[in-house]
Structure formats: C-alpha cells, structure tokens
Amino acid sequence: MTILRVVLVSGLSGAGKASILRALEDLGYEAVDNPPLTMVPELVIRSERPLAIGLDARSRGFNPELVLSTLNTLCHNSKLRPELVYAWADETVLLRRFTETRRRHPLAPQGRVVDGIAEESALTQPLREHADLVIDTSDLPLAELRKTIETRFRPEISAGDQRPGLAVALMSFAFPAGLPREADMVFDARFLRNPHYDPALRLGTGLDADVAAYVEADPDFDDFISKLKALLALILPRFVQEGKKYATIAVGCTGGRHRSVRVVELLAHCLLTQNGVEGDQRKWQVTVTHRELERDGLAHSMHSLAIIEDDAETHDDLEAPPRSHLREA
C-alpha cells in the first residue's frame, strides 16, 4: 500500500509559497492554491496522487487554528503523510520584493506594505511554530529552493517503508559569511591546520585528495571526527524519537573551502556506510551542501546521496535575485 503525501504550504506573502507549490507540482503532486479551508479534507479524500495545498491569509475563512486542527486530523490517518511547510523572509527583503513588483500586500491593499507584513506575521505565527519545515528565502536561490523541495518531498513512500523519516542535511560554510540560519547544530573546524597557508593547496578545496590529506594530518583531526560521529550516533536517533523529519548539521571554517568541506564529506560518508555512526545501521537520507563552494561555482549545491539500506523564475513572482537558507522547525 502506498502512503499518500499531503503537503500544506503556508507562510508570508512574497516569501516563495508559489515557487514551492510549482516545485511540488513538477514532482507530480496535484497542486491546489488557496482553497476554502473546509474543502481541504475532501480534496485529500478525493486525491489519487500526492497533494500540495497552498493556504495563507488570502484563503477564504483562513484561520491558523483551523489549519492546525485540519493537519492534526490528517495525521491520524495511517494512509496519509501530512506535513506543513512555512515560507518566510526578512521584512526588509519582503519590502524590496513588493517594491520591485509594485504589488499590493493582500492584508494592506490600501495601506502600507510594512503594516501588512506585520499583520500577516502575527496572524501566521502559530503555523510557523508548528511547521515541519520552515524555509527562509531571504537570500535563497530559486534553484536551491527547488532542489531542497525535490530532495525532501519525493512522493514515493510505501506503507512498509521503515525509514525513520529523518532527512539529514550536511552543510559546510564560512563563518565570516554568516551562520546558516537553518542549522540545528553548528560545529567549528577553524582549530584544524589550514591549507590556505600552503601556496600549493590554497586554490584547492576539501574535495581534492591532497587538501583532504593535509587537513586529516592534523594531530587532533581523528579525535575530532570520532567525537562528532559519537555525538551524531546519540542525537540523530533521538531526533527521530521526537518526531523530527529533518536535521541540518553545519560545519564552518574561515573560508568554507578546505577544512569544513572535508569534515562534511567524511560525515556524509559515515552516515551512508553501514558502520558509519558507531555501528548504527539505520537508513538516513543525506544531502550535502558546500555553501561557499556553490557560491563560487565550485560545487553542485545540495547533491543528494543515496539512502543506505540496512544490509550494506522568482519566488512567488515577487522575489528579487536570491541567495539562501532553510531552518528545520
């Protein structure tokens, strides 16, 4: 028996909800934007394929508590896998997007956009607090947003699938460029020896064998990796027990090019090998993003890695050109 995926998409106007719905539609979901809330259960019952439903302040009879009540009802159906996605962006970014497109805010058609944003933020706050996934599109490239949706919402899930339901996103980054706002855990690799100071390695990356060998030659590297693996072996299963569906683990260094990249690659390998995390043989769905390498065109963002078996445009037509971030709720 196949479990039907149902994704409710909400959030702030101008934050990318339409882009998320389009990405889901391209995955084969039946997308319905802003139906009356009372119609949602019927839409789910009648759907014969994965369903994506957009719900926001424009919806007739919109009420966050009713949305959460509807979601709770869907969660009690063993034939469904309902999830709530909330899209948001910084106020300054939203103001810029509305200014550039010259569109009116739905909650302030005759007033100031900033007032509409504030009212909508307060109105939808309960949805943000209960969302399975909160996506910050303040500087998120549309291509990265689509890859994230494609990775996390593939519709093929069978009732017999015993995966813990946890998608682990590993990210390398540079501290001077800012912390990834989506990160659940952040680790600092700046204490390791830095290939930047070796002229022969400076232009390389942690994906290169010689750079990787240099980083791993640090006398504390093995102990660092061993402790990270032990920590993940403790925390990830507990995330699953708590019902979390996504976990983002970020590792930073000074340039986000050498040390953090190598650490992330090793952690990904550990999670995807049978005995990678202290003998843990669970199935993790792992994605890897090297943020700074991607920005420099040196790596493919969000490349998705296989699931290990136990036996071995612009956002919402409002967004200005991106950059970006997700946070797991």
Secondary structure, DSSP 8 states (H G I E B T S, - for coil): -B-EEEEEEEE-TTSSHHHHHHHHHHTT-EEEES--GGGHHHHHHH-SS-EEEE-STTSTT--HHHHHHHHHHHHT-TTEEEEEEEEE--HHHHHHHHHHHT--BTTBTTS-HHHHHHHHHHHHHHHHHH-SEEEE-TT--HHHHHHHHHHH--S--BTT------EEEEEEEEGGG---TT-SEEEE-TTS--GGGSTTTTT--TTSHHHHHHHHTSTTHHHHHHHHHHHHHHHHHHHHHTT--EEEEEEEESSSSSHHHHHHHHHHHHHTSTTTBTTB----EEEEEEHHHHHTTSS-TTEEE----TT---GGGT--S---EEEE-
